Amino acid sequence: MSGPASSDAPLLEVRNLQVGFDTRRGLVEAVRDISFDVGRERVAIVGESGSGKSMTGRAILRLVRPPGHVAADRLAFRGTDLLGLSEKEMRAVRGRRIAMVMQDPKYSLNPVMRIDRQLGEALRAHGRISSREARHRMIAMLEDVQIRDPERVLRSYPHELSGGMGQRVMIAMMLIPEPELLIADEPTSALDVTVQLEVLRILDGLVRGRGMGLLFISHDLRLVSTFCDRVLVMYRGRIVEEIEADRLGQARHPYTQGLLACLPRIGGGHETLPTLDRRPEWLNA
């Protein structure tokens, strides 16, 4: 196990990460030899469904279960080798140091448990805390994610909340242990545009205010070009391009250019949108 990282070192180091699944037809490679770092910044991973974005996030937290398997030359958080940790040691990392917000709160929140009990479990999982202090921290965290009536929300069940409210509760649950890195997997895709902007504003404020790192998984190129600092473009399990977010329109890889060309444009006429002409050689471009 490596020692503590220096203050200017990246939070997350990934070198040649591979995720594969053994099937009756042989090995299926979901993620193939990808490398990147994440510091105290907002890094996006974009690509089509099935490109390996979500699997990358799950692999970082070692949430890939058999028949899947994960390998890497280096997978380290603040100098600690994540692949070398026992499952007990890894549980101390999940949530407390690295948290992950899933795509849809309907599948992440327990439908038969009230919100106060679910948030309370997130607190107690990472240390002893009194009921009074837990209540105080839950209310404060819900207020941080712009929930106006936290007492009512704490008494609610998930089905009594709107999609945007449920997503904010999920963000609060993941941030209560005050992690240093947040992995957000399509956190706004199930929300309408106005709620999307609100959730992004909340995430941005929390990341900037707490000095966290954010790994933002999305298929929305326009969104990440304005919200993130850097963009990693994935195609068939590989990173084919890395570019600063505000320069995304100048991308050089034909896959990234193809994704951008497929986006509808205001005032772009009534022509049929182009489709992506995928080519095997893109993996080596």
C-alpha positions as CSV (number, residue, x, y, z in Angstrom):
1,M,0.0,0.0,0.0
2,S,1.3,3.4,-0.9
3,G,1.8,6.2,1.5
4,P,-0.1,9.5,1.7
5,A,-0.1,11.7,-1.4
6,S,1.4,15.2,-1.5
7,S,-1.1,18.1,-1.5
8,D,-0.6,18.9,-5.2
9,A,-1.0,15.3,-6.3
10,P,-4.2,14.2,-8.1
11,L,-6.9,12.7,-5.9
12,L,-7.5,9.8,-8.3
13,E,-4.9,8.0,-10.5
14,V,-6.0,5.5,-13.0
15,R,-3.5,3.6,-15.2
16,N,-4.5,1.0,-17.8
17,L,-7.8,0.2,-16.1
18,Q,-9.5,-2.9,-17.6
19,V,-13.0,-4.3,-16.8
20,G,-14.0,-7.6,-18.4
21,F,-16.8,-10.1,-18.1
22,D,-16.5,-13.8,-18.7
23,T,-19.4,-15.1,-20.8
24,R,-20.2,-18.3,-22.6
25,R,-18.9,-16.7,-25.8
26,G,-15.7,-15.6,-24.2
27,L,-14.3,-12.5,-22.6
28,V,-16.3,-9.2,-23.1
29,E,-14.1,-6.2,-22.5
30,A,-16.2,-3.3,-21.1
31,V,-13.3,-1.0,-20.3
32,R,-10.0,-1.4,-22.1
33,D,-6.7,0.1,-20.9
34,I,-7.9,3.6,-19.9
35,S,-5.7,6.1,-18.0
36,F,-6.6,9.4,-16.5
37,D,-6.2,11.5,-13.3
38,V,-8.8,13.5,-11.4
39,G,-7.8,16.4,-9.1
40,R,-9.9,19.0,-7.3
41,E,-11.7,19.7,-10.6
42,R,-14.7,18.7,-12.6
43,V,-13.8,16.0,-15.1
44,A,-16.5,14.6,-17.5
45,I,-16.6,11.2,-19.1
46,V,-18.9,11.2,-22.2
47,G,-19.9,8.7,-24.8
48,E,-22.8,6.7,-26.1
49,S,-24.6,4.1,-24.0
50,G,-22.4,1.0,-23.7
51,S,-19.2,2.9,-24.1
52,G,-18.0,2.0,-20.6
53,K,-18.7,5.3,-18.8
54,S,-20.7,3.9,-15.9
55,M,-18.6,0.7,-15.6
56,T,-15.5,3.0,-15.1
57,G,-17.2,4.7,-12.2
58,R,-18.2,1.4,-10.6
59,A,-14.7,-0.1,-11.1
60,I,-13.2,2.8,-9.2
61,L,-15.3,1.9,-6.2
62,R,-14.8,-1.8,-6.8
63,L,-18.5,-2.4,-7.4
64,V,-18.0,-4.8,-10.3
65,R,-19.1,-8.2,-9.2
66,P,-18.5,-11.7,-10.7
67,P,-18.4,-12.7,-13.5
68,G,-16.9,-9.2,-14.0
69,H,-13.3,-8.6,-13.0
70,V,-11.2,-5.4,-12.7
71,A,-7.4,-5.0,-13.3
72,A,-5.2,-2.0,-13.5
73,D,-1.5,-1.1,-13.4
74,R,-2.5,1.6,-10.9
75,L,-5.8,2.5,-9.3
76,A,-5.1,4.8,-6.4
77,F,-6.9,7.4,-4.3
78,R,-4.6,9.9,-2.6
79,G,-1.7,7.4,-2.9
80,T,-3.7,4.4,-1.6
81,D,-3.9,1.4,-3.9
82,L,-7.6,0.7,-4.1
83,L,-7.1,-2.8,-5.6
84,G,-4.9,-3.8,-2.7
85,L,-7.5,-3.0,0.0
86,S,-9.5,-5.7,1.6
87,E,-13.3,-5.5,1.3
88,K,-13.5,-4.2,4.9
89,E,-11.0,-1.5,4.1
90,M,-12.7,-0.6,0.9
91,R,-16.0,-0.1,2.7
92,A,-14.3,2.6,4.7
93,V,-13.4,4.4,1.4
94,R,-16.9,4.1,-0.2
95,G,-19.1,7.0,0.9
96,R,-16.6,8.5,3.4
97,R,-13.8,9.3,0.9
98,I,-15.4,8.6,-2.5
99,A,-19.1,8.8,-3.1
100,M,-21.2,7.9,-6.1
101,V,-24.6,9.4,-7.1
102,M,-26.5,7.0,-9.3
103,Q,-28.6,7.9,-12.3
104,D,-32.1,7.6,-11.1
105,P,-33.2,8.1,-7.4
106,K,-36.1,5.7,-7.9
107,Y,-33.6,2.8,-8.0
108,S,-31.2,4.1,-5.3
109,L,-33.6,5.1,-2.5
110,N,-35.3,2.3,-0.5
111,P,-39.1,2.7,-1.3
112,V,-40.2,1.4,2.1
113,M,-37.9,3.6,4.3
114,R,-38.5,7.2,5.2
115,I,-35.8,9.7,4.1
116,D,-34.7,10.4,7.7
117,R,-33.9,6.7,8.3
118,Q,-32.0,6.4,5.0
119,L,-29.9,9.6,5.6
120,G,-29.3,8.4,9.2
121,E,-27.9,5.1,8.0
122,A,-25.5,7.0,5.7
123,L,-24.2,8.9,8.8
124,R,-24.0,6.0,11.1
125,A,-22.2,3.8,8.6
126,H,-19.1,6.1,8.9
127,G,-19.0,6.6,12.7
128,R,-20.9,6.9,15.9
129,I,-23.1,10.0,16.2
130,S,-26.0,11.0,18.6
131,S,-29.6,11.1,17.3
132,R,-29.6,14.9,17.9
133,E,-26.4,15.5,16.0
134,A,-27.6,13.3,13.2
135,R,-30.8,15.2,12.9
136,H,-28.9,18.5,12.8
137,R,-26.6,17.3,10.1
138,M,-29.4,15.8,8.0
139,I,-31.3,19.1,8.0
140,A,-28.2,21.1,7.3
141,M,-27.3,18.9,4.3
142,L,-30.8,19.0,2.9
143,E,-30.7,22.8,3.1
144,D,-27.3,22.8,1.3
145,V,-29.0,21.0,-1.6
146,Q,-31.7,23.7,-1.7
147,I,-34.5,21.8,-0.1
148,R,-36.8,24.4,1.5
149,D,-38.7,22.2,3.9
150,P,-36.2,19.6,5.2
151,E,-38.4,18.5,8.1
152,R,-41.2,17.5,5.8
153,V,-38.8,15.7,3.4
154,L,-37.2,13.8,6.2
155,R,-40.6,12.4,7.2
156,S,-41.4,11.5,3.6
157,Y,-41.1,8.3,1.6
158,P,-39.3,8.3,-1.8
159,H,-42.5,8.0,-3.8
160,E,-43.8,11.2,-2.2
161,L,-40.9,13.2,-3.7
162,S,-40.6,14.6,-7.2
163,G,-37.7,13.4,-9.5
164,G,-35.7,16.6,-8.8
165,M,-36.3,16.4,-5.1
166,G,-35.3,12.7,-5.0
167,Q,-32.1,13.5,-6.9
168,R,-31.2,16.2,-4.4
169,V,-31.9,13.8,-1.5
170,M,-29.5,11.3,-3.2
171,I,-26.8,14.0,-3.5
172,A,-27.3,15.0,0.2
173,M,-27.0,11.3,1.2
174,M,-23.7,10.9,-0.7
175,L,-22.3,14.2,0.6
176,I,-23.2,13.8,4.3
177,P,-19.9,11.9,5.1
178,E,-18.0,14.8,3.3
179,P,-16.2,12.7,0.7
180,E,-13.2,14.2,-1.2
181,L,-14.3,12.8,-4.6
182,L,-17.8,12.5,-6.0
183,I,-18.7,10.3,-9.0
184,A,-22.0,11.5,-10.5
185,D,-23.4,9.0,-13.0
186,E,-25.9,10.8,-15.3
187,P,-27.3,12.7,-12.3
188,T,-29.6,14.9,-14.4
189,S,-30.7,12.7,-17.3
190,A,-34.0,11.8,-15.7
191,L,-34.9,15.5,-14.9
192,D,-36.5,18.2,-16.9
193,V,-34.3,21.1,-18.1
194,T,-35.1,23.6,-15.4
195,V,-34.5,21.0,-12.6
196,Q,-31.3,19.9,-14.4
197,L,-29.9,23.5,-14.1
198,E,-30.8,23.6,-10.5
199,V,-29.1,20.3,-9.6
200,L,-26.0,21.4,-11.6
201,R,-25.8,24.7,-9.8
202,I,-26.0,22.8,-6.5
203,L,-23.3,20.4,-7.5
204,D,-21.1,23.2,-8.7
205,G,-21.5,25.1,-5.4
206,L,-20.7,22.1,-3.3
207,V,-17.7,21.1,-5.4
208,R,-16.2,24.6,-5.3
209,G,-17.1,25.3,-1.7
210,R,-15.7,22.0,-0.3
211,G,-12.8,21.7,-2.7
212,M,-13.9,18.3,-3.9
213,G,-13.1,16.5,-7.1
214,L,-16.0,15.6,-9.4
215,L,-16.1,12.8,-12.0
216,F,-19.2,13.6,-14.0
217,I,-20.5,10.8,-16.3
218,S,-22.8,12.0,-19.0
219,H,-23.9,11.6,-22.6
220,D,-24.7,15.3,-23.0
221,L,-21.8,17.0,-24.7
222,R,-23.4,20.5,-24.5
223,L,-23.9,20.2,-20.8
224,V,-20.3,19.1,-20.0
225,S,-18.8,21.7,-22.3
226,T,-20.2,24.5,-20.0
227,F,-20.2,22.7,-16.7
228,C,-16.9,20.8,-16.5
229,D,-13.2,21.6,-16.8
230,R,-12.0,18.6,-18.8
231,V,-13.7,16.0,-21.0
232,L,-12.7,12.3,-21.6
233,V,-14.4,10.9,-24.6
234,M,-15.0,7.1,-24.5
235,Y,-15.7,4.8,-27.5
236,R,-16.1,1.0,-27.1
237,G,-14.4,0.9,-23.7
238,R,-11.5,3.2,-24.6
239,I,-10.7,6.9,-24.1
240,V,-10.2,8.2,-27.6
241,E,-9.8,11.8,-26.8
242,E,-9.1,14.2,-23.8
243,I,-9.8,17.8,-24.2
244,E,-10.5,21.0,-22.2
245,A,-14.3,21.4,-21.9
246,D,-14.4,24.9,-23.3
247,R,-12.6,23.6,-26.4
248,L,-14.9,20.7,-27.0
249,G,-16.1,22.2,-30.3
250,Q,-12.5,22.0,-31.6
251,A,-12.2,18.2,-30.9
252,R,-10.1,16.4,-33.5
253,H,-11.1,12.7,-33.1
254,P,-13.6,11.7,-35.7
255,Y,-15.8,10.0,-33.0
256,T,-16.1,13.2,-31.0
257,Q,-16.7,15.2,-34.2
258,G,-19.4,12.7,-35.1
259,L,-21.1,13.1,-31.7
260,L,-21.1,16.8,-32.0
261,A,-22.4,16.7,-35.5
262,C,-25.4,14.7,-34.4
263,L,-26.6,17.5,-31.9
264,P,-29.6,19.5,-33.0
265,R,-29.0,23.2,-33.4
266,I,-31.4,26.1,-33.0
267,G,-31.9,27.7,-36.4
268,G,-30.3,24.7,-38.1
269,G,-33.1,24.1,-40.6
270,H,-35.3,21.1,-41.2
271,E,-32.7,18.7,-42.5
272,T,-32.4,15.2,-41.1
273,L,-29.8,15.0,-38.4
274,P,-26.7,13.0,-39.4
275,T,-26.2,9.6,-37.8
276,L,-22.8,8.3,-36.5
277,D,-20.9,6.3,-39.0
278,R,-18.8,4.2,-36.5
279,R,-15.6,2.8,-37.8
280,P,-13.3,0.2,-36.2
281,E,-10.1,2.2,-36.9
282,W,-11.4,4.9,-34.6
283,L,-10.0,3.0,-31.7
284,N,-6.5,3.6,-33.1
285,A,-7.0,7.1,-34.3
